[in-house]
Amino acid sequence: EEARLIIDDYISFYNYERLQLKTRQTPYETRCLST
C-alpha cells in the first residue's frame, strides 16, 4: 500500500511537475498545447 502511494506521487510528479530539457515545459503542458 505504501509503495503504491509512492509510485502514484512519482507518476504525478513525472507528468505534471518535471520540466523537459528540450521544451522547458512539463509533459502535461506539451500535451495541452498540441491539441
Summary of the structure (lengths in Angstrom):
residues: 35
radius of gyration: 11.8
end to end distance: 35.4
largest distance: 35.4
contacts: 68
relative contact order: 0.14
helix: 66%
strand: 0%
